[in-house]
């Protein structure tokens, strides 16, 4: 910043720093919907480049009227065009320092791609999953994984009462979890898919469609079954310390969706 610019800025009124008489502290204030390049660990290729949708916030003490929104973007742009999960602690520390805050929070969501093979023919295709991280610096550093996985579920009741066939639907499993040590995003996705009636695939030929149809029929799942199966998988993995799981089935023969939720603390 040159001298003239510094002089101009110092002459302008800083409304954000003015006193607020309402004496109400704000838990989170900042910017949302910021698109920025991100690098994620990839089990198969080590690194995967994606585009993150960021929410950056800090706490605001009761005496201040507002925060300085531009500083959030300044901190993000200092990371040379990309941010990685490993840099989140550094990013949070910079936010706290630049905005004189006690707490800082970063939430990022991004498309994550996995190569998946069809179950019979082995035809490959790219499958997209919405993943992300919620990271917070508040005394210590805490990070939570976010994974959203589409699956197929077949209704146990329909299978039991029907003379032939059974209705099925697409379910969306959303997971937020914390781990004691490193867990691949791919591992979380696979634990969820293995709990479903059947996983989804980007490419299916006729032999694959036959397998998928029959596999789902042999593994019926209510939303209650789905959420419990994912919980069991997490409980059996000593790396996962706490989790939230929600399952929503987009019902194929009802006008409503079916929903289930489970939460476990460390």
C-alpha positions in Angstrom: 0.0 0.0 0.0 1.5 3.4 -1.0 1.6 6.5 1.2 -1.2 8.3 -0.7 -3.5 5.3 -0.3 -2.7 5.0 3.4 -3.5 8.7 3.9 -6.8 8.4 2.0 -7.9 5.4 4.0 -7.0 7.0 7.3 -9.1 10.0 6.5 -12.2 7.8 5.8 -14.7 7.1 8.6 -14.5 3.5 9.9 -18.1 2.7 10.7 -17.4 -0.9 11.5 -15.2 0.1 14.5 -17.8 2.4 15.9 -19.5 1.5 19.2 -22.8 -0.4 19.2 -25.1 0.4 22.0 -27.2 -2.8 21.9 -24.6 -4.9 23.7 -25.3 -8.1 21.8 -22.3 -10.2 20.8 -22.5 -12.0 17.4 -21.4 -15.7 17.3 -20.5 -15.7 13.6 -20.2 -12.9 11.1 -18.4 -12.9 7.8 -18.8 -13.9 4.1 -20.7 -16.7 2.4 -20.7 -18.1 -1.2 -17.1 -17.4 -1.9 -15.8 -19.6 -4.8 -12.1 -20.5 -4.6 -9.8 -23.2 -5.8 -9.1 -26.0 -3.3 -6.8 -29.1 -3.3 -8.1 -32.3 -1.6 -6.3 -35.5 -0.7 -7.2 -38.2 -3.1 -6.6 -41.9 -2.2 -6.0 -42.9 -5.8 -4.1 -39.9 -7.2 -2.8 -38.2 -4.0 -4.3 -34.8 -4.9 -7.5 -33.7 -6.5 -8.2 -30.1 -7.6 -11.7 -28.8 -7.1 -13.6 -25.5 -6.5 -14.7 -24.8 -3.0 -17.7 -22.8 -1.9 -16.5 -21.1 1.3 -18.1 -19.5 4.3 -15.6 -17.6 6.4 -16.7 -16.2 9.8 -15.4 -14.8 13.1 -17.1 -13.8 16.3 -17.9 -10.1 16.9 -17.7 -8.6 20.4 -20.8 -6.7 21.7 -19.1 -3.3 21.5 -18.4 -3.3 17.8 -21.0 -2.3 15.1 -19.5 -4.5 12.4 -16.6 -6.5 11.0 -14.4 -5.8 8.0 -15.7 -8.0 5.3 -12.9 -7.3 2.8 -10.3 -8.8 5.2 -11.8 -12.2 4.8 -11.1 -12.2 1.1 -7.7 -10.7 1.6 -6.7 -13.6 3.8 -8.1 -16.1 1.4 -6.3 -14.5 -1.6 -3.0 -14.7 0.2 -2.9 -18.5 -0.3 -1.6 -18.3 -3.9 -4.7 -19.3 -5.8 -5.5 -22.5 -3.9 -6.3 -23.7 -0.4 -5.8 -27.2 1.0 -7.4 -28.9 4.1 -3.9 -28.9 5.6 -3.8 -25.1 5.4 -7.0 -24.6 7.3 -5.3 -24.1 10.7 -3.1 -21.5 9.2 -6.1 -19.8 7.5 -8.1 -19.7 10.7 -5.2 -18.3 12.6 -4.8 -15.5 10.0 -8.5 -14.7 10.2 -8.4 -14.4 14.0 -5.3 -12.2 13.8 -6.5 -9.9 11.0 -9.9 -9.4 12.5 -8.9 -9.4 16.2 -11.3 -12.2 16.9 -11.2 -15.0 19.5 -12.9 -17.5 17.3 -12.8 -18.2 13.5 -14.7 -20.7 11.4 -14.3 -22.0 7.9 -16.9 -24.1 6.1 -16.2 -25.3 2.6 -18.2 -27.5 0.2 -16.8 -28.9 -3.0 -17.5 -31.5 -5.7 -15.3 -34.6 -5.2 -14.9 -37.2 -7.9 -14.3 -40.9 -7.7 -13.7 -43.4 -10.5 -16.2 -46.2 -10.1 -16.4 -49.5 -12.0 -19.7 -51.1 -13.0 -20.2 -54.3 -10.9 -20.2 -56.8 -13.8 -18.6 -55.3 -16.9 -16.2 -53.1 -15.0 -17.0 -50.1 -17.2 -15.5 -47.0 -15.6 -17.0 -43.6 -15.0 -16.6 -40.6 -12.8 -19.0 -40.3 -9.9 -19.5 -36.9 -8.2 -20.1 -36.5 -4.5 -20.6 -33.3 -2.5 -18.0 -33.2 0.3 -16.6 -30.6 2.6 -15.0 -29.6 5.9 -16.1 -27.4 8.8 -13.1 -26.1 10.7 -13.0 -24.0 13.8 -10.3 -22.3 15.8 -11.5 -21.6 19.4 -8.7 -22.2 21.8 -7.8 -25.4 19.8 -8.4 -26.5 16.3 -11.3 -28.8 15.3 -12.3 -30.1 11.9 -15.4 -32.0 10.9 -15.9 -33.9 7.6 -19.0 -33.5 5.5 -20.0 -36.1 2.9 -23.3 -36.4 0.9 -23.8 -39.7 -0.9 -26.7 -40.8 -3.2 -27.7 -44.4 -2.8 -30.5 -46.8 -3.9 -32.9 -48.2 -1.3 -35.6 -50.9 -1.8 -38.6 -50.9 0.4 -38.8 -54.0 2.7 -42.5 -53.6 3.2 -43.2 -53.5 -0.5 -41.1 -56.6 -1.1 -42.9 -58.5 1.7 -46.5 -57.7 0.7 -46.1 -57.7 -3.1 -46.6 -60.9 -5.2 -43.7 -59.8 -7.4 -41.4 -56.8 -7.4 -40.9 -54.0 -4.9 -40.6 -50.2 -5.2 -37.3 -48.6 -4.8 -36.0 -45.0 -4.7 -32.9 -42.9 -4.5 -31.8 -42.0 -1.0 -29.5 -39.2 0.1 -27.2 -39.9 3.0 -25.6 -36.9 4.6 -22.8 -37.4 7.2 -20.9 -35.0 9.4 -18.2 -36.7 11.4 -15.0 -36.1 13.4 -12.0 -38.5 13.4 -9.2 -39.2 15.8 -6.8 -39.8 12.8 -6.9 -39.5 9.1 -9.9 -41.0 7.3 -10.1 -40.8 3.5 -13.2 -39.3 2.0 -13.4 -42.4 -0.2 -13.6 -44.6 2.9 -16.6 -42.7 4.3 -18.3 -42.9 0.9 -17.7 -46.6 0.7 -19.0 -47.2 4.2 -22.2 -45.5 3.3 -22.6 -47.2 -0.1 -22.1 -50.6 1.6 -24.9 -49.9 4.0 -27.4 -49.3 1.2 -29.6 -51.6 -0.9 -27.2 -50.8 -3.7 -24.7 -48.2 -4.6 -25.2 -45.9 -7.7 -22.9 -46.2 -10.7 -22.1 -43.7 -13.5 -22.0 -46.3 -16.3 -24.2 -49.5 -16.4 -24.5 -52.0 -19.2 -27.3 -54.6 -19.3 -25.5 -57.2 -17.2 -24.7 -54.5 -14.7 -28.4 -53.4 -14.6 -29.5 -57.0 -13.9 -27.0 -57.2 -11.0 -28.0 -53.9 -9.5 -31.7 -54.7 -9.7 -31.2 -58.1 -8.0 -28.7 -56.9 -5.5 -31.1 -54.2 -4.3 -33.9 -56.7 -4.1 -31.8 -58.9 -1.8 -30.9 -56.0 0.4 -34.1 -54.1 1.3 -33.7 -51.0 3.5 -36.0 -48.6 5.2 -34.5 -45.2 6.1 -34.3 -46.6 9.7 -32.3 -49.5 8.4 -30.0 -47.2 6.4 -29.2 -44.8 9.2 -28.5 -47.7 11.6 -26.3 -49.6 9.2 -24.1 -46.5 8.6 -24.0 -45.9 12.4 -22.8 -49.5 12.9 -20.1 -49.0 10.3 -18.9 -45.9 12.0 -19.1 -47.5 15.5 -16.8 -50.3 14.3 -14.2 -47.9 13.0 -12.1 -46.7 15.9 -10.9 -43.6 14.0 -14.3 -42.0 14.0 -15.0 -40.2 17.3 -18.4 -38.6 16.7 -21.0 -38.3 14.0 -24.3 -37.1 12.7 -26.1 -39.2 10.0 -29.3 -38.2 8.2 -31.0 -40.2 5.4 -33.7 -38.9 3.2 -35.5 -41.2 0.7 -37.1 -39.5 -2.3 -40.1 -41.9 -2.3 -41.1 -43.3 -5.7 -44.8 -44.1 -4.8 -45.5 -41.4 -2.1 -45.9 -37.7 -2.3 -43.6 -37.3 0.7 -40.0 -38.2 1.5 -39.0 -40.6 4.3 -36.4 -39.3 6.8 -34.2 -40.6 9.7 -31.4 -39.0 11.8 -28.8 -40.4 14.3 -26.3 -38.5 16.3 -23.5 -39.9 18.5 -21.0 -37.9 20.6 -17.5 -38.9 21.4 
